[in-house]
Amino acid sequence: MAFELPELPYAYDALAPIMSAETLEFHHDKHHQAYVTNGNNLLEQSDLKGKSLEDVVKQSHGSNAGLFNNAAQHYNHVHFWQWMKPNGGGDKLPGSLETKINEDLGGFASFKDQFTKAGAGQFGSGWCWLVLNNGKLEVTKTPNGENPLIHNQVPLLGCDVWEHSYYIDYRNARPKYLEAFVDSLINWEYVEKLYNEAS
């Protein structure tokens, strides 16, 4: 199953000024496209052709670094565009998700604190995550393109902390970008959809 670059679910300028059209054009059209192109070339040479994206990610981990890096980043970005929406973010969460965050993470303020610290504390490139791990919500972080699938966790929300995700708009102020992501961009309905599918 060849990788395909998905259309953005909103206009390039729809997330401005939190995330600029210039950032989205570079990030989606150049960076994500490169993962798709390189991933497809490496997939052709592998024995994983025809597998689902999730299976390619899991099965290439530890055995085919090039394919894993591109497939995992493709997976991450397919969801990343969906994890954001215009006028998103904030603490107005869907009911079932709010209850679960209160139970497992001590409420929205605690989630925000853990999530932004995980992203700010990820040395170099990587991601911070809200995952479902054995039925419990946890905040984690991973280096480079690695994602929770390879740790047998379900990713419910991820924020890209590679520099190309924020440098145009925030320069080196990664914590400011993370705060803006949580306050103004998160598509909580999509997070809830993934949570319901995993529960």
MARZA-262132 format. One line per field, with one value per atom (N, C-alpha, C): atom name; residue in one letter; chain; x, y, z; residue number from 1. Coordinates in Angstrom, 3 decimals. Layout:
N
at = c(CA  ...)
aa = c(A  ...)
ch = c(A  ...)
px = c(X  ...)
py = c(Y  ...)
pz = c(Z  ...)
i = c(NUM  ...)
//
This chain:
199
at = c(N  CA  C  N  CA  C  N  CA  C  N  CA  C  N  CA  C  N  CA  C  N  CA  C  N  CA  C  N  CA  C  N  CA  C  N  CA  C  N  CA  C  N  CA  C  N  CA  C  N  CA  C  N  CA  C  N  CA  C  N  CA  C  N  CA  C  N  CA  C  N  CA  C  N  CA  C  N  CA  C  N  CA  C  N  CA  C  N  CA  C  N  CA  C  N  CA  C  N  CA  C  N  CA  C  N  CA  C  N  CA  C  N  CA  C  N  CA  C  N  CA  C  N  CA  C  N  CA  C  N  CA  C  N  CA  C  N  CA  C  N  CA  C  N  CA  C  N  CA  C  N  CA  C  N  CA  C  N  CA  C  N  CA  C  N  CA  C  N  CA  C  N  CA  C  N  CA  C  N  CA  C  N  CA  C  N  CA  C  N  CA  C  N  CA  C  N  CA  C  N  CA  C  N  CA  C  N  CA  C  N  CA  C  N  CA  C  N  CA  C  N  CA  C  N  CA  C  N  CA  C  N  CA  C  N  CA  C  N  CA  C  N  CA  C  N  CA  C  N  CA  C  N  CA  C  N  CA  C  N  CA  C  N  CA  C  N  CA  C  N  CA  C  N  CA  C  N  CA  C  N  CA  C  N  CA  C  N  CA  C  N  CA  C  N  CA  C  N  CA  C  N  CA  C  N  CA  C  N  CA  C  N  CA  C  N  CA  C  N  CA  C  N  CA  C  N  CA  C  N  CA  C  N  CA  C  N  CA  C  N  CA  C  N  CA  C  N  CA  C  N  CA  C  N  CA  C  N  CA  C  N  CA  C  N  CA  C  N  CA  C  N  CA  C  N  CA  C  N  CA  C  N  CA  C  N  CA  C  N  CA  C  N  CA  C  N  CA  C  N  CA  C  N  CA  C  N  CA  C  N  CA  C  N  CA  C  N  CA  C  N  CA  C  N  CA  C  N  CA  C  N  CA  C  N  CA  C  N  CA  C  N  CA  C  N  CA  C  N  CA  C  N  CA  C  N  CA  C  N  CA  C  N  CA  C  N  CA  C  N  CA  C  N  CA  C  N  CA  C  N  CA  C  N  CA  C  N  CA  C  N  CA  C  N  CA  C  N  CA  C  N  CA  C  N  CA  C  N  CA  C  N  CA  C  N  CA  C  N  CA  C  N  CA  C  N  CA  C  N  CA  C  N  CA  C  N  CA  C  N  CA  C  N  CA  C  N  CA  C  N  CA  C  N  CA  C  N  CA  C  N  CA  C  N  CA  C  N  CA  C  N  CA  C  N  CA  C  N  CA  C  N  CA  C  N  CA  C  N  CA  C  N  CA  C  N  CA  C  N  CA  C  N  CA  C  N  CA  C  N  CA  C  N  CA  C  N  CA  C  N  CA  C  N  CA  C  N  CA  C  N  CA  C  N  CA  C  N  CA  C  N  CA  C  N  CA  C  N  CA  C  N  CA  C  N  CA  C  N  CA  C  N  CA  C  N  CA  C  N  CA  C  N  CA  C  N  CA  C  N  CA  C  N  CA  C  N  CA  C  N  CA  C  N  CA  C)
aa = c(M  M  M  A  A  A  F  F  F  E  E  E  L  L  L  P  P  P  E  E  E  L  L  L  P  P  P  Y  Y  Y  A  A  A  Y  Y  Y  D  D  D  A  A  A  L  L  L  A  A  A  P  P  P  I  I  I  M  M  M  S  S  S  A  A  A  E  E  E  T  T  T  L  L  L  E  E  E  F  F  F  H  H  H  H  H  H  D  D  D  K  K  K  H  H  H  H  H  H  Q  Q  Q  A  A  A  Y  Y  Y  V  V  V  T  T  T  N  N  N  G  G  G  N  N  N  N  N  N  L  L  L  L  L  L  E  E  E  Q  Q  Q  S  S  S  D  D  D  L  L  L  K  K  K  G  G  G  K  K  K  S  S  S  L  L  L  E  E  E  D  D  D  V  V  V  V  V  V  K  K  K  Q  Q  Q  S  S  S  H  H  H  G  G  G  S  S  S  N  N  N  A  A  A  G  G  G  L  L  L  F  F  F  N  N  N  N  N  N  A  A  A  A  A  A  Q  Q  Q  H  H  H  Y  Y  Y  N  N  N  H  H  H  V  V  V  H  H  H  F  F  F  W  W  W  Q  Q  Q  W  W  W  M  M  M  K  K  K  P  P  P  N  N  N  G  G  G  G  G  G  G  G  G  D  D  D  K  K  K  L  L  L  P  P  P  G  G  G  S  S  S  L  L  L  E  E  E  T  T  T  K  K  K  I  I  I  N  N  N  E  E  E  D  D  D  L  L  L  G  G  G  G  G  G  F  F  F  A  A  A  S  S  S  F  F  F  K  K  K  D  D  D  Q  Q  Q  F  F  F  T  T  T  K  K  K  A  A  A  G  G  G  A  A  A  G  G  G  Q  Q  Q  F  F  F  G  G  G  S  S  S  G  G  G  W  W  W  C  C  C  W  W  W  L  L  L  V  V  V  L  L  L  N  N  N  N  N  N  G  G  G  K  K  K  L  L  L  E  E  E  V  V  V  T  T  T  K  K  K  T  T  T  P  P  P  N  N  N  G  G  G  E  E  E  N  N  N  P  P  P  L  L  L  I  I  I  H  H  H  N  N  N  Q  Q  Q  V  V  V  P  P  P  L  L  L  L  L  L  G  G  G  C  C  C  D  D  D  V  V  V  W  W  W  E  E  E  H  H  H  S  S  S  Y  Y  Y  Y  Y  Y  I  I  I  D  D  D  Y  Y  Y  R  R  R  N  N  N  A  A  A  R  R  R  P  P  P  K  K  K  Y  Y  Y  L  L  L  E  E  E  A  A  A  F  F  F  V  V  V  D  D  D  S  S  S  L  L  L  I  I  I  N  N  N  W  W  W  E  E  E  Y  Y  Y  V  V  V  E  E  E  K  K  K  L  L  L  Y  Y  Y  N  N  N  E  E  E  A  A  A  S  S  S)
ch = c(A  A  A  A  A  A  A  A  A  A  A  A  A  A  A  A  A  A  A  A  A  A  A  A  A  A  A  A  A  A  A  A  A  A  A  A  A  A  A  A  A  A  A  A  A  A  A  A  A  A  A  A  A  A  A  A  A  A  A  A  A  A  A  A  A  A  A  A  A  A  A  A  A  A  A  A  A  A  A  A  A  A  A  A  A  A  A  A  A  A  A  A  A  A  A  A  A  A  A  A  A  A  A  A  A  A  A  A  A  A  A  A  A  A  A  A  A  A  A  A  A  A  A  A  A  A  A  A  A  A  A  A  A  A  A  A  A  A  A  A  A  A  A  A  A  A  A  A  A  A  A  A  A  A  A  A  A  A  A  A  A  A  A  A  A  A  A  A  A  A  A  A  A  A  A  A  A  A  A  A  A  A  A  A  A  A  A  A  A  A  A  A  A  A  A  A  A  A  A  A  A  A  A  A  A  A  A  A  A  A  A  A  A  A  A  A  A  A  A  A  A  A  A  A  A  A  A  A  A  A  A  A  A  A  A  A  A  A  A  A  A  A  A  A  A  A  A  A  A  A  A  A  A  A  A  A  A  A  A  A  A  A  A  A  A  A  A  A  A  A  A  A  A  A  A  A  A  A  A  A  A  A  A  A  A  A  A  A  A  A  A  A  A  A  A  A  A  A  A  A  A  A  A  A  A  A  A  A  A  A  A  A  A  A  A  A  A  A  A  A  A  A  A  A  A  A  A  A  A  A  A  A  A  A  A  A  A  A  A  A  A  A  A  A  A  A  A  A  A  A  A  A  A  A  A  A  A  A  A  A  A  A  A  A  A  A  A  A  A  A  A  A  A  A  A  A  A  A  A  A  A  A  A  A  A  A  A  A  A  A  A  A  A  A  A  A  A  A  A  A  A  A  A  A  A  A  A  A  A  A  A  A  A  A  A  A  A  A  A  A  A  A  A  A  A  A  A  A  A  A  A  A  A  A  A  A  A  A  A  A  A  A  A  A  A  A  A  A  A  A  A  A  A  A  A  A  A  A  A  A  A  A  A  A  A  A  A  A  A  A  A  A  A  A  A  A  A  A  A  A  A  A  A  A  A  A  A  A  A  A  A  A  A  A  A  A  A  A  A  A  A  A  A  A  A  A  A  A  A  A  A  A  A  A  A  A  A  A  A  A  A  A  A  A  A  A  A  A  A  A  A  A  A  A  A  A  A  A  A  A  A  A  A  A  A  A  A  A  A  A  A  A  A  A  A  A  A  A  A  A  A  A  A  A  A  A  A  A  A  A  A  A  A  A  A  A  A  A  A  A  A  A  A  A  A  A  A  A  A  A  A  A  A  A  A  A  A)
px = c(0.852  0.000  0.889  0.940  1.824  1.376  2.351  2.050  1.569  0.612  0.118  0.063  0.441  0.366  -1.098  -1.650  -3.051  -3.195  -4.352  -4.661  -4.759  -4.388  -4.639  -6.150  -6.652  -8.098  -8.579  -7.729  -8.064  -7.138  -7.439  -6.593  -5.235  -4.244  -2.889  -2.870  -3.719  -3.693  -4.714  -5.363  -6.470  -6.007  -4.748  -4.254  -3.486  -3.359  -2.645  -3.448  -2.791  -1.348  -0.613  -1.320  -0.669  0.347  -0.059  0.837  0.615  1.655  1.511  1.337  0.819  0.695  2.071  3.089  4.447  4.931  4.691  5.079  4.354  3.048  2.282  2.724  3.001  3.436  4.758  5.725  7.002  6.831  6.103  5.989  5.221  4.072  3.237  3.789  4.016  4.348  5.777  6.692  8.100  8.515  8.365  8.841  7.994  6.668  5.831  5.932  5.953  6.098  7.382  8.464  9.738  9.629  8.925  8.737  7.952  6.952  6.136  6.978  7.701  8.515  9.601  10.369  11.453  10.898  9.790  9.168  8.709  8.111  7.641  8.808  9.895  11.076  11.627  11.689  12.223  11.242  9.964  8.934  9.010  9.258  9.375  10.462  11.536  12.691  12.566  11.446  11.304  10.325  10.174  9.189  7.902  7.700  6.520  5.480  5.684  4.709  3.346  2.299  0.956  0.487  1.406  1.025  0.411  -0.348  -0.894  0.251  0.004  1.030  1.480  0.514  0.858  1.778  1.481  2.306  3.701  3.777  5.088  5.929  5.303  6.023  6.542  5.655  6.043  7.077  6.884  7.747  9.085  9.161  10.448  11.321  10.703  11.468  12.537  13.771  14.869  15.440  14.795  15.296  15.569  14.885  15.067  14.931  16.032  16.000  15.461  15.892  15.446  13.947  13.428  11.986  11.228  11.728  11.048  10.948  12.061  12.064  11.028  10.963  10.038  8.598  8.385  7.024  6.463  7.295  6.836  6.518  7.358  7.084  5.843  5.630  4.401  3.187  3.241  2.141  1.909  2.988  2.868  2.197  2.589  2.068  0.651  0.301  -1.091  -2.024  -1.621  -2.440  -2.215  -0.981  -0.667  -1.586  -1.823  -2.715  -4.125  -4.533  -5.881  -5.949  -4.809  -4.774  -4.875  -4.925  -5.061  -6.297  -6.853  -7.973  -7.995  -8.611  -8.735  -9.553  -9.143  -9.848  -10.005  -8.975  -9.005  -8.375  -7.990  -7.273  -8.124  -7.440  -8.124  -8.683  -9.401  -9.830  -11.279  -11.887  -13.263  -13.200  -13.049  -12.861  -14.188  -14.315  -15.482  -15.560  -16.784  -17.029  -16.230  -16.251  -15.584  -14.079  -13.537  -12.106  -11.735  -12.566  -12.316  -12.312  -13.270  -13.347  -12.071  -11.617  -10.433  -9.169  -9.052  -7.884  -7.894  -9.077  -9.186  -8.745  -9.208  -8.908  -7.418  -6.871  -5.521  -4.403  -4.711  -3.646  -3.859  -4.965  -5.193  -5.770  -6.419  -7.092  -6.348  -7.013  -6.462  -5.166  -5.139  -3.949  -2.723  -2.938  -1.844  -1.412  -2.403  -2.081  -1.231  -1.682  -0.971  0.465  0.630  1.955  2.860  2.336  3.121  3.457  2.468  2.613  3.623  3.491  4.419  5.837  5.946  7.284  7.926  7.110  7.644  8.190  7.428  7.876  9.093  9.094  10.220  11.472  11.277  12.404  12.932  12.287  12.786  14.034  15.187  16.444  16.497  16.741  16.779  15.385  15.318  14.036  13.230  11.906  11.059  9.618  8.905  7.463  7.118  6.060  5.470  4.059  3.595  2.391  1.451  0.180  -0.808  -1.170  -0.930  -1.146  -2.083  -2.634  -3.367  -2.453  -2.101  -1.173  -1.839  -2.216  -2.934  -4.152  -4.916  -6.162  -6.016  -4.780  -4.535  -3.884  -4.302  -3.682  -2.330  -1.350  -0.019  0.520  1.403  2.120  3.531  3.974  5.304  5.986  7.237  7.955  8.819  9.118  9.964  10.948  12.128  13.091  12.780  13.193  13.125  11.727  11.612  10.302  9.625  10.283  9.735  8.340  7.464  6.132  5.663  4.553  4.111  3.731  3.485  3.102  4.133  5.412  6.461  6.630  5.922  5.942  4.609  3.852  2.528  1.582  1.667  0.769  -0.046  -1.217  -2.055  -1.866  -1.324  -1.183  -2.542  -2.898  -4.171  -3.947  -2.774  -2.424  -0.906  -0.407  1.035  1.338  2.430  2.889  4.323  4.524  5.817  6.738  7.868  8.827  10.120  10.055  11.146  11.150  12.314  12.385  11.537  11.393  10.617  9.143  8.700  7.307  7.048  8.114  7.868  8.868  9.978  11.053  10.679  9.905  9.493  8.680  7.792  6.865  7.396  8.202  8.596  10.106  10.871  12.326  12.714  13.507  13.963  13.064  11.920  11.050  10.083  10.639  9.806  8.716  9.003  7.937  6.732  7.010  5.938  5.061  5.709  4.994  4.108  4.648  3.887  2.674  2.860  1.762  0.657  1.074  0.111  -0.617  0.101  -0.503  -1.631  -1.346  -2.353  -3.498  -3.177  -4.203  -5.088  -4.541  -5.251  -5.377  -4.746  -4.752  -5.357  -5.305  -5.703  -7.147  -7.308  -8.635  -9.076  -9.713  -10.074  -11.068  -11.876  -12.837  -12.111  -10.996  -10.227  -9.534  -9.050  -8.439  -9.492  -10.700  -11.783  -12.122  -12.135  -12.430  -11.407  -10.130  -9.084  -9.223  -9.579  -9.767  -10.930  -12.028  -13.196  -12.889  -12.132  -11.770  -10.856  -10.051  -9.080  -9.667  -10.767  -11.326  -12.138)
py = c(-1.189  0.000  1.241  1.916  3.078  4.214  4.951  6.122  7.261  8.018  9.173  10.392  11.543  12.793  13.216  13.312  13.730  15.231  15.634  17.069  17.588  18.838  19.454  19.590  19.391  19.497  20.942  21.909  23.330  24.091  25.355  26.185  26.435  26.735  26.983  28.093  29.092  30.224  30.096  28.929  28.769  28.756  28.415  28.314  29.557  30.513  31.759  32.557  33.319  33.530  32.497  31.516  30.523  29.702  29.280  28.584  29.200  29.766  30.557  29.680  30.299  29.619  29.181  30.007  29.661  28.382  28.275  27.057  25.844  25.963  24.812  24.421  25.403  25.089  24.324  24.794  24.081  22.716  22.688  21.477  20.385  20.759  19.784  19.471  20.519  20.305  19.827  20.193  19.810  18.662  18.874  17.861  16.584  16.732  15.531  14.847  15.621  15.037  14.220  14.701  13.965  12.620  12.590  11.309  10.336  10.837  9.996  9.470  10.366  9.973  8.980  9.327  8.439  7.128  7.238  6.036  5.067  5.597  4.729  4.049  4.783  4.179  3.032  3.248  2.215  1.060  1.370  0.329  -0.636  -0.081  -0.888  -1.947  -1.594  -2.497  -3.427  -3.331  -4.122  -5.271  -6.080  -7.167  -6.779  -5.468  -4.997  -4.348  -4.439  -3.882  -4.538  -3.716  -4.273  -4.278  -4.020  -3.961  -2.590  -2.524  -1.238  -0.347  0.954  1.883  1.530  1.217  0.861  -0.361  -1.363  -2.573  -2.286  -1.424  -1.055  -0.388  0.529  1.215  0.196  -0.658  -1.607  -2.615  -3.126  -4.215  -3.733  -2.450  -1.945  -1.443  -1.232  -0.723  -1.725  -1.256  -2.131  -2.992  -2.984  -3.843  -3.089  -1.955  -1.178  0.296  0.876  2.224  3.277  3.226  4.216  4.166  2.966  2.802  3.198  2.767  3.117  4.619  5.325  6.777  7.483  7.103  7.762  7.322  6.036  5.539  6.097  6.136  6.649  8.137  8.890  10.314  10.542  9.686  9.787  9.540  8.484  8.198  9.388  9.895  11.006  12.213  12.510  13.714  13.546  12.357  12.106  12.522  12.180  12.536  13.975  14.458  15.810  16.857  16.748  17.722  17.628  16.430  16.241  16.675  16.658  17.044  18.553  19.297  20.742  21.205  22.326  22.940  24.436  25.234  26.660  26.848  27.781  28.066  26.826  26.006  24.793  25.042  23.952  24.027  24.470  24.763  25.187  24.020  24.366  23.334  22.891  23.202  22.764  21.399  20.358  19.010  18.269  17.337  16.457  15.691  15.428  14.878  13.652  12.601  11.347  11.558  12.399  12.677  13.503  14.482  15.321  14.476  13.574  12.679  11.852  11.298  10.435  11.232  12.453  13.304  13.683  13.959  14.249  13.051  11.874  10.632  10.285  10.283  9.735  10.768  12.031  13.036  14.186  14.157  15.196  16.482  16.406  17.584  18.220  19.157  19.786  20.550  21.316  22.127  21.229  20.092  19.145  18.523  18.160  17.641  18.655  19.904  20.943  21.095  21.096  21.231  20.066  18.835  17.647  17.612  17.961  17.868  18.900  20.142  21.186  20.940  20.416  20.105  18.942  17.947  16.808  17.291  18.167  18.683  19.577  20.452  21.371  20.615  19.507  18.741  17.677  17.506  16.535  17.126  16.536  17.067  16.806  17.849  17.690  17.484  16.827  16.628  15.529  15.613  14.568  15.006  14.310  14.520  14.380  15.064  14.775  14.253  13.404  12.612  12.537  12.389  11.881  10.510  9.480  8.105  7.352  6.295  5.338  4.131  3.834  2.742  1.810  0.623  -0.329  0.312  1.046  1.629  2.922  3.401  4.616  5.688  6.941  8.048  8.388  8.637  9.050  10.080  10.945  11.879  11.328  11.249  10.705  11.606  11.265  11.940  10.901  11.164  10.254  11.072  10.500  11.209  11.029  11.992  11.916  11.535  10.482  10.105  8.999  8.556  7.446  7.808  6.820  7.102  6.005  6.233  5.291  3.899  3.745  2.426  1.370  1.749  0.747  0.425  1.170  0.891  0.287  -0.217  -0.821  0.143  1.408  2.436  2.990  3.551  4.159  5.676  6.281  7.733  8.408  9.274  10.003  11.447  11.989  13.372  13.474  14.129  14.337  15.734  16.285  17.597  17.456  17.908  17.832  18.916  18.514  19.513  19.524  19.048  19.294  20.800  21.359  22.811  23.301  22.479  22.967  23.168  22.646  22.820  24.185  24.836  26.094  27.221  26.932  27.928  29.195  29.064  30.244  31.196  30.620  31.429  31.780  30.901  31.089  31.140  31.041  30.957  29.842  30.138  29.073  28.912  29.589  29.573  28.383  27.172  25.957  25.940  26.343  26.331  27.213  28.349  29.253  28.591  27.903  27.147  26.066  25.333  24.259  24.810  25.915  26.553  26.980  27.584  28.021  26.827  25.723  24.499  24.012  23.941  23.447  24.444  25.720  26.738  27.024  26.868  27.404  26.483  25.309  24.485  23.096  22.496  21.082  20.868  19.849  19.395  18.282  18.683  17.721  16.674  17.026  16.047  14.885  15.198  14.130  13.270  13.903  13.155  12.220  12.741  11.927  10.754  10.997  9.940  8.795  9.142  8.125  7.408  8.164  7.580  6.578  6.968  6.078  4.816  4.964  3.797  2.843  3.393  2.584  1.997  2.563  2.149  0.860)
pz = c(0.000  0.000  0.000  -1.138  -1.259  -0.343  0.155  0.984  0.078  0.554  -0.197  0.706  0.152  0.907  1.003  2.210  2.319  2.102  1.634  1.576  3.007  3.208  4.517  4.709  5.927  6.162  6.309  5.996  6.114  5.156  4.919  4.050  4.707  3.891  4.422  5.471  5.298  6.237  7.371  7.466  8.432  9.884  10.127  11.507  11.943  11.027  11.350  12.382  13.247  13.316  14.181  14.710  15.585  14.789  13.589  12.671  11.292  10.718  9.495  8.259  7.204  5.911  5.413  5.647  5.209  5.892  7.198  7.921  7.354  7.152  6.647  5.240  4.411  3.042  3.058  3.843  3.935  4.593  5.683  6.494  5.744  5.180  4.482  3.084  2.284  0.876  0.659  1.547  1.361  2.295  3.611  4.565  4.513  4.629  4.605  3.243  2.172  0.833  0.725  1.331  1.281  1.994  3.132  3.832  2.959  2.242  1.365  0.201  -0.459  -1.616  -1.214  -0.187  0.268  0.815  1.559  2.127  1.056  -0.009  -1.096  -1.813  -2.031  -2.671  -1.829  -0.510  0.391  0.563  0.525  0.642  -0.537  -1.724  -2.951  -2.813  -2.106  -1.978  -0.769  -0.050  1.183  0.973  2.012  1.939  2.662  2.861  3.602  2.694  1.383  0.437  0.677  0.633  0.812  2.258  3.191  4.607  4.922  6.024  6.461  6.947  6.980  7.445  8.854  9.747  11.129  11.160  10.319  10.286  9.733  8.719  8.174  9.264  10.010  11.095  12.111  12.582  13.639  13.150  11.932  11.460  10.914  10.520  10.038  11.184  12.355  13.497  13.913  13.969  14.397  13.290  12.094  11.027  9.728  9.542  8.315  8.688  9.131  9.722  8.751  7.504  6.534  6.313  6.100  5.894  7.158  8.315  9.570  9.752  9.553  9.779  8.911  7.643  6.722  6.943  7.199  7.443  8.750  9.780  11.082  10.979  10.283  10.116  9.247  8.265  7.466  8.367  9.162  10.104  11.033  11.620  12.567  11.927  10.691  10.038  9.511  9.057  8.652  9.784  11.016  12.186  12.639  12.503  12.983  12.354  11.043  10.392  10.968  11.352  11.919  13.383  14.051  15.475  15.676  14.554  14.648  13.900  14.348  13.629  13.961  13.093  13.407  14.686  15.508  16.772  17.642  17.666  18.485  19.850  20.491  21.752  22.925  24.012  25.227  26.011  27.073  28.028  27.842  26.701  26.427  25.748  26.574  26.051  25.969  24.996  24.985  26.308  26.753  28.095  28.478  27.623  27.993  28.138  27.273  27.307  28.537  28.856  30.029  31.299  31.405  32.569  32.693  31.557  31.552  31.900  31.366  31.679  33.159  33.682  35.124  35.951  35.575  36.332  36.268  35.046  34.856  34.994  34.668  34.630  35.610  36.363  37.359  36.808  35.627  35.066  33.914  33.249  32.056  32.353  33.435  33.746  33.927  34.562  34.775  33.445  32.599  31.261  30.492  30.472  29.715  30.218  31.517  32.118  31.707  31.822  31.467  29.977  29.142  27.693  27.182  27.641  27.176  27.706  28.922  29.463  28.708  28.332  27.563  26.225  25.560  24.269  24.390  25.389  25.584  26.016  26.731  27.266  26.325  25.148  24.170  23.513  23.787  23.254  21.748  20.969  19.520  18.953  17.815  17.132  17.801  17.648  18.202  18.334  19.195  19.389  20.866  21.282  22.595  22.345  23.260  22.999  24.204  23.893  24.846  24.319  25.127  24.671  25.617  25.081  25.900  26.070  27.309  27.614  28.616  28.135  29.000  29.653  28.869  29.353  30.138  30.284  31.079  30.211  30.395  29.661  30.265  29.398  29.834  28.858  29.329  28.467  28.282  27.027  26.728  25.695  25.388  24.300  23.606  22.333  21.564  20.727  20.431  19.589  18.103  17.310  15.850  15.364  14.551  14.017  14.794  15.847  16.642  17.164  17.273  17.808  18.755  19.451  20.486  19.978  18.671  18.151  18.498  18.453  18.688  20.173  21.019  22.457  22.911  21.936  22.211  22.911  22.541  23.068  21.903  22.223  21.190  21.238  20.166  20.157  19.962  20.903  20.810  20.386  20.705  20.359  20.300  19.257  19.159  18.685  19.175  18.712  18.200  16.987  16.314  16.865  17.450  17.940  17.129  15.880  14.948  14.655  14.404  14.203  13.036  11.990  10.837  11.176  12.311  12.721  13.357  13.827  14.557  14.297  13.617  13.582  12.816  11.749  10.978  11.870  12.683  13.484  14.876  15.477  16.872  17.082  15.970  16.074  17.062  18.069  18.971  20.195  20.221  21.419  21.378  21.506  21.452  22.530  23.788  24.802  24.423  23.780  23.358  22.288  21.364  20.321  20.939  21.905  22.549  23.291  23.959  24.681  23.702  22.585  21.574  20.964  20.769  20.228  21.144  22.441  23.404  23.547  23.599  23.849  22.641  21.423  20.257  19.044  19.063  17.852  18.008  19.169  19.285  18.834  17.989  17.566  18.534  19.620  20.666  20.171  19.176  18.643  17.963  17.300  16.663  17.722  18.777  19.890  20.501  20.685  21.253  20.331  19.022  18.056  18.212  18.271  18.437  19.782  20.805  22.148  22.134  21.512  21.453  20.653  19.583  18.761  19.532  20.434  21.179  22.460  22.923  24.228  24.108)
i = c(1  1  1  2  2  2  3  3  3  4  4  4  5  5  5  6  6  6  7  7  7  8  8  8  9  9  9  10  10  10  11  11  11  12  12  12  13  13  13  14  14  14  15  15  15  16  16  16  17  17  17  18  18  18  19  19  19  20  20  20  21  21  21  22  22  22  23  23  23  24  24  24  25  25  25  26  26  26  27  27  27  28  28  28  29  29  29  30  30  30  31  31  31  32  32  32  33  33  33  34  34  34  35  35  35  36  36  36  37  37  37  38  38  38  39  39  39  40  40  40  41  41  41  42  42  42  43  43  43  44  44  44  45  45  45  46  46  46  47  47  47  48  48  48  49  49  49  50  50  50  51  51  51  52  52  52  53  53  53  54  54  54  55  55  55  56  56  56  57  57  57  58  58  58  59  59  59  60  60  60  61  61  61  62  62  62  63  63  63  64  64  64  65  65  65  66  66  66  67  67  67  68  68  68  69  69  69  70  70  70  71  71  71  72  72  72  73  73  73  74  74  74  75  75  75  76  76  76  77  77  77  78  78  78  79  79  79  80  80  80  81  81  81  82  82  82  83  83  83  84  84  84  85  85  85  86  86  86  87  87  87  88  88  88  89  89  89  90  90  90  91  91  91  92  92  92  93  93  93  94  94  94  95  95  95  96  96  96  97  97  97  98  98  98  99  99  99  100  100  100  101  101  101  102  102  102  103  103  103  104  104  104  105  105  105  106  106  106  107  107  107  108  108  108  109  109  109  110  110  110  111  111  111  112  112  112  113  113  113  114  114  114  115  115  115  116  116  116  117  117  117  118  118  118  119  119  119  120  120  120  121  121  121  122  122  122  123  123  123  124  124  124  125  125  125  126  126  126  127  127  127  128  128  128  129  129  129  130  130  130  131  131  131  132  132  132  133  133  133  134  134  134  135  135  135  136  136  136  137  137  137  138  138  138  139  139  139  140  140  140  141  141  141  142  142  142  143  143  143  144  144  144  145  145  145  146  146  146  147  147  147  148  148  148  149  149  149  150  150  150  151  151  151  152  152  152  153  153  153  154  154  154  155  155  155  156  156  156  157  157  157  158  158  158  159  159  159  160  160  160  161  161  161  162  162  162  163  163  163  164  164  164  165  165  165  166  166  166  167  167  167  168  168  168  169  169  169  170  170  170  171  171  171  172  172  172  173  173  173  174  174  174  175  175  175  176  176  176  177  177  177  178  178  178  179  179  179  180  180  180  181  181  181  182  182  182  183  183  183  184  184  184  185  185  185  186  186  186  187  187  187  188  188  188  189  189  189  190  190  190  191  191  191  192  192  192  193  193  193  194  194  194  195  195  195  196  196  196  197  197  197  198  198  198  199  199  199)
//
